[in-house]
């Protein structure tokens, strides 16, 4: 493991993956909160024509020009989505799908044009489809780092404004904030995150890196600051583990590995996160159901006792089952463990019977006397 | 004669493209109308998982087993997305963005691992090879027929039958799902049937156009048709017509420019959408702008007519019913006022008497019909 960390390529890859995780984690949070998860999908597919145009302009695999191209076409596709939704009767989903598929098609056409041109250095472009961590050079890291830093600086500077626009755009407008400009800035940030991740994850899967870290982080916290920090952390964890595996095992694409890593984090977060975790919610539901059943059975026994004027009235299990329309034996056994009911026999009958204990009687009376809607 | 038909390579390619387009836009029409366009993106990505798994398990590279088996993954994607959404932990768009990348990633990694055994490579996954459909032929009734052509013909017929037989049901579940449910039309079952056919179409078209370009065929022609008509069956027909036109024009352009045929066909769907967006007779941008302008002009003429009518023969006539008053009293610019007067003169609503603007009988009638509509 230590030997791995000393490896020059592995270091480069890990640093690139960390940058990817941080930028997409932080910037994706705003997209997810604004219900624009699928815009990331469109922007990342729309990066393909930009990559090709950048390549055609630079004439080589110059990463700066290529990423600039990706940014421009990404922004252009966002503009197309906006135009289609504002100026025609198409809905957002159709506009997103149109921008995604047509710009990807343009990218495919340009890609085949470049490959048909017989350019010697064209080989590198394929790696942008699914990501190829091993293709990252030290020099590329500076550009990725620069983009990440400037995006983070933008988030830091406009933190309050972004927060407000994400959660309550109406209120933000009423305060006189330039909401449209801020929304444009946030959309541009998604494009920036896409650009940083392109080499690692590729155009097709970048969407997962925008959505997944934010969704996972949302599970653990209720504050935007916490969410952004956690998303960056999760993104980095997934990015580094996926990228390192891909760089050490030959022939595995980097993008899918990173996506599977972040998806595992999402799954764990969905199930286990305290508070919002599905496991806890299901436990809570079961506990509540059990408690309710116990209270119902207690009340029934109490009502029967009152009806018969006999505190020690022995109710037959079968009668209780029929009355509740469900088997009550388990509930009675739980109540017995709490010392509230006791099994008794009622000669000459041989069927099992139950009666309230003293404590059970007191508890039932307390429940019965409690004002409507008071649970305790 | 028939043999020559099947040996004509360009015809085979165009026909395959047209069938892909027709089959996709038949189902795509309903996805676009329901606002679920992006599900086609999710489906077309995740069927790769299905294709690889079915191939590894059964060795079926095409045919009904492959299509039905792999199509189940498409339905699975939607099912998992709905399941994730139903936990109320993530929004619908984020749920889409989480599920399909996982299945797609697993599919790509399986491709990486079993690259030597699987009949498709990463490139085909995204781009398809419609230019080579004629290489893979089947002997049918003595003729060498491209395999893709057969599967796409079958899918087109199946989709046509589906739409024809369930036309009424599809219509009501699309436009009023609540009413459909109340009438007992099982909107969910029809929705999943639609998704299954979308997936099956995606699998059948996979070899020809790959995963992402298919999205263009599913979404773009119906969207363009939606901009041109309000009738469902017309929309279906226009969608198919646009698909066919895109295939033919895309093929010739691709041959001339020496680029990807499938890509160019998809780009052409975008071109047709752009044309519909700009020049649509009713919902197009130009028609809409023209309508706005006409409306504004008519309104200005109404204003002038009423202004002149209410001061006609009044004491202030010499102050009010002059060209200058339009600028000072109505707050119009000199240019606008001049243009409106010119319009009024040509339409024979106004006339000049020395300095005074007066209404012609027609103009007076016009003003009266607005102010006192009960007279007529």
Boltz contact constraints between the chains, C-beta under 6 A:
constraints:
  - contact:
      token1: [A, 32]
      token2: [B, 94]
      max_distance: 6.0
  - contact:
      token1: [A, 35]
      token2: [B, 91]
      max_distance: 6.0
  - contact:
      token1: [A, 35]
      token2: [B, 93]
      max_distance: 6.0
  - contact:
      token1: [A, 37]
      token2: [B, 93]
      max_distance: 6.0
  - contact:
      token1: [A, 37]
      token2: [B, 94]
      max_distance: 6.0
  - contact:
      token1: [A, 37]
      token2: [B, 97]
      max_distance: 6.0
  - contact:
      token1: [A, 38]
      token2: [B, 38]
      max_distance: 6.0
  - contact:
      token1: [A, 38]
      token2: [B, 93]
      max_distance: 6.0
  - contact:
      token1: [A, 87]
      token2: [B, 285]
      max_distance: 6.0
  - contact:
      token1: [A, 88]
      token2: [B, 227]
      max_distance: 6.0
  - contact:
      token1: [A, 88]
      token2: [B, 277]
      max_distance: 6.0
  - contact:
      token1: [A, 89]
      token2: [B, 283]
      max_distance: 6.0
  - contact:
      token1: [A, 90]
      token2: [B, 223]
      max_distance: 6.0
  - contact:
      token1: [A, 91]
      token2: [B, 35]
      max_distance: 6.0
  - contact:
      token1: [A, 93]
      token2: [B, 35]
      max_distance: 6.0
  - contact:
      token1: [A, 93]
      token2: [B, 37]
      max_distance: 6.0
  - contact:
      token1: [A, 93]
      token2: [B, 38]
      max_distance: 6.0
  - contact:
      token1: [A, 94]
      token2: [B, 32]
      max_distance: 6.0
  - contact:
      token1: [A, 94]
      token2: [B, 37]
      max_distance: 6.0
  - contact:
      token1: [A, 94]
      token2: [B, 223]
      max_distance: 6.0
  - contact:
      token1: [A, 96]
      token2: [B, 38]
      max_distance: 6.0
  - contact:
      token1: [A, 97]
      token2: [B, 37]
      max_distance: 6.0
  - contact:
      token1: [A, 97]
      token2: [B, 38]
      max_distance: 6.0
  - contact:
      token1: [A, 97]
      token2: [B, 215]
      max_distance: 6.0
  - contact:
      token1: [A, 97]
      token2: [B, 219]
      max_distance: 6.0
  - contact:
      token1: [A, 98]
      token2: [B, 219]
      max_distance: 6.0
  - contact:
      token1: [A, 98]
      token2: [B, 220]
      max_distance: 6.0
  - contact:
      token1: [A, 98]
      token2: [B, 223]
      max_distance: 6.0
  - contact:
      token1: [A, 101]
      token2: [B, 215]
      max_distance: 6.0
  - contact:
      token1: [A, 101]
      token2: [B, 216]
      max_distance: 6.0
  - contact:
      token1: [A, 102]
      token2: [B, 216]
      max_distance: 6.0
  - contact:
      token1: [A, 102]
      token2: [B, 270]
      max_distance: 6.0
  - contact:
      token1: [A, 104]
      token2: [B, 212]
      max_distance: 6.0
  - contact:
      token1: [A, 105]
      token2: [B, 213]
      max_distance: 6.0
  - contact:
      token1: [A, 105]
      token2: [B, 216]
      max_distance: 6.0
  - contact:
      token1: [A, 105]
      token2: [B, 263]
      max_distance: 6.0
  - contact:
      token1: [A, 105]
      token2: [B, 266]
      max_distance: 6.0
  - contact:
      token1: [A, 105]
      token2: [B, 267]
      max_distance: 6.0
  - contact:
      token1: [A, 106]
      token2: [B, 267]
      max_distance: 6.0
  - contact:
      token1: [A, 108]
      token2: [B, 127]
      max_distance: 6.0
  - contact:
      token1: [A, 108]
      token2: [B, 260]
      max_distance: 6.0
  - contact:
      token1: [A, 108]
      token2: [B, 263]
      max_distance: 6.0
  - contact:
      token1: [A, 109]
      token2: [B, 259]
      max_distance: 6.0
  - contact:
      token1: [A, 109]
      token2: [B, 260]
      max_distance: 6.0
  - contact:
      token1: [A, 109]
      token2: [B, 263]
      max_distance: 6.0
  - contact:
      token1: [A, 109]
      token2: [B, 264]
      max_distance: 6.0
  - contact:
      token1: [A, 109]
      token2: [B, 267]
      max_distance: 6.0
  - contact:
      token1: [A, 112]
      token2: [B, 259]
      max_distance: 6.0
  - contact:
      token1: [A, 112]
      token2: [B, 260]
      max_distance: 6.0
  - contact:
      token1: [A, 113]
      token2: [B, 259]
      max_distance: 6.0
  - contact:
      token1: [A, 116]
      token2: [B, 258]
      max_distance: 6.0
  - contact:
      token1: [A, 129]
      token2: [B, 126]
      max_distance: 6.0
  - contact:
      token1: [A, 205]
      token2: [B, 101]
      max_distance: 6.0
  - contact:
      token1: [A, 207]
      token2: [B, 97]
      max_distance: 6.0
  - contact:
      token1: [A, 208]
      token2: [B, 101]
      max_distance: 6.0
  - contact:
      token1: [A, 211]
      token2: [B, 94]
      max_distance: 6.0
  - contact:
      token1: [A, 211]
      token2: [B, 97]
      max_distance: 6.0
  - contact:
      token1: [A, 211]
      token2: [B, 98]
      max_distance: 6.0
  - contact:
      token1: [A, 215]
      token2: [B, 90]
      max_distance: 6.0
  - contact:
      token1: [A, 215]
      token2: [B, 94]
      max_distance: 6.0
  - contact:
      token1: [A, 251]
      token2: [B, 112]
      max_distance: 6.0
  - contact:
      token1: [A, 252]
      token2: [B, 112]
      max_distance: 6.0
  - contact:
      token1: [A, 253]
      token2: [B, 108]
      max_distance: 6.0
  - contact:
      token1: [A, 253]
      token2: [B, 112]
      max_distance: 6.0
  - contact:
      token1: [A, 256]
      token2: [B, 105]
      max_distance: 6.0
  - contact:
      token1: [A, 256]
      token2: [B, 108]
      max_distance: 6.0
  - contact:
      token1: [A, 256]
      token2: [B, 109]
      max_distance: 6.0
  - contact:
      token1: [A, 259]
      token2: [B, 101]
      max_distance: 6.0
  - contact:
      token1: [A, 259]
      token2: [B, 105]
      max_distance: 6.0
  - contact:
      token1: [A, 260]
      token2: [B, 105]
      max_distance: 6.0
  - contact:
      token1: [A, 263]
      token2: [B, 102]
      max_distance: 6.0
  - contact:
      token1: [A, 270]
      token2: [B, 89]
      max_distance: 6.0
  - contact:
      token1: [A, 278]
      token2: [B, 87]
      max_distance: 6.0
